[in-house]
């Protein structure tokens, strides 16, 4: 899942080297992914009215559901 979010994010931003995804598993059924991008690229990852971020969360939820887990995507400013 981490690689999936990293792949999408790198293709959305102007500076793909600034993309960093951290994965934490607070418990066995939950995964928290934290996405960090450069300050100038935050808007590109979030999208208009948050639609790009919401689409990424929807896809991530579908992938996690296949594994019987719950995934949360946090985008840091």
N, C-alpha and C positions, 0 to 999 in steps of 0.2 A: 504494500500500500504506500509505503514511503516513496518508493521509486516511481510509482504512478503519479503522485502529486508533484514530485520533483520534475518529472518529464513534462507534465502539462505547464507548470509554472515557468520552466526554462524557455518554453516556446511562446509564452505570452509576453515576457519582459524584454527590454532592450539590452540589459546587462545580465546574461544568464549565469555569470560567475558569482553574482551576489545572492543567488538563491540558496537557501539553507533550510532543510527540513529535519526536525527532531521528532523522534518517535518515543513515546512513553506508554507504558502499560501499567496503570495504577492497580488493575486487577485483571484476572484472566479473560474477562468478557468485554473489556473496554480498552480502546486504543485512542490516545490523544496525539494528534499530529500538530506540530507548531511550525508554521511557515514564516520565514523571514526573507524579505527581499529588500533591495535598495530603496531609499526614500523616494526616488523619482519613479519607481515602478509599482508602488503600492496601489495606485489607482488602476493600473492595468490588470492587476490580479483580482481586485475587488469588482471592477466593472461598473457600468452605469446602474445605479440603484441596487448594487450588490448582486446583480444577476450572474456574473461570472463566478463569484465566490459561491453562490447558492448552487450553481450547476456542478461545481467541483465537489461540494458537500454531498449532493445527491448521488453522484457517481461513486464517491467514497463510501457512502452508506450502503449502496448496492453491493459493492465488493466485500465489505465487512459482513453483510448479512449472509453471504455465501459461506463464510467461515464461522457463522454463528456468533459474531461479535458486534459490538457497537463502536463506531468510529466518530471522533470529533475533530474538526479542523479549526484551528485557531490561526488567524493571520495577524501578525504583529506589525505595528507601525514603525 
